[in-house]
Amino acid sequence: MLHRPSAADATVAIPEARADESFIEIEALDKTFVGQDGEPVVALQGLDLNVRRGEFVTIVGPSGCGKSTLLSLVAGLLEATGGEIRIGGTPVVEPYTDLGFVFQSDLLLDWRTVTGNVLLPCVMRGIDEAAHAGRARELLASVGLEGFEGKRPFELSGGMRQRVALCRALLLDPPMLLMDEPFGALDALTREQMQVDLQTIWHRTQKTVLFVTHSISEAVFLSDRVIVMTPRPGAIRAILDVDLERPRDLNVHDTPGFTGIVHEIRLMFQEMGVIHR
């Protein structure tokens, strides 16, 4: 059932320091791959972006514009061709571990229980699972999965599986979440519910979130700012502030402020030839 954010969801104030404190700093970022034919493929070119601590920033752009590549570069899973990325002032020169990563595919292991999947970060880091079992149960309860702890992934719906993946990303309480089309494979109703649930979690935890989506309305609903990217080579076309009151419920889709931002982004994609009239 779809639900509205409660008053309790809004009790965590966004830290005042967030307005001035950069957490992710990206300067003159370039990424070029070498294709199978040996020719260079420029994925990202001259990208500059600052994300403030505790901010929710969403990246929208056409397929192939480098959105997922950007997340992998921030996580240190790929090496930049040029430019620099800093997290908390420290350059990213190797895989950055103090983050949670949520993908479009939930990547759950079918032979582990729901709780076992949430505890996977402990296995990967050689940490005692039993010491974090209580937190795993609390996270599952917070996303409506109390009572499903012992189930296997094949017993869950797509939305439930993505909730498990989100709990896994949050288990070790990282300051940052990278989310790559996490709701793209879900049906429309489940996707809207997951958007509301994610907003609630973000209000409660104040993580810095860098979120990738192809959905303009999803980007506007979730974000403090929306980054609009050009077709490849990916660069930033525009950065739009989303000055809509939080917490937001789904009725915000019908307000002039919301539809105005969606329309502005859609016009940009039409001007770039990404969307045809």
PyMOL commands that set and color helices and strands:
alter all, ss='L'
color gray80, all
select helices_A, chain A and resi 7-10+16-19+67-74+114-118+120-125+130-142+153-155+158-170+188-205+216-222+250-254+256-271
alter helices_A, ss='H'
color red, helices_A
select strands_A, chain A and resi 22-34+40-52+56-60+82-87+90-91+100-102+176-180+208-213+225-229+236-241
alter strands_A, ss='S'
color yellow, strands_A
deselect
rebuild
show_as cartoon
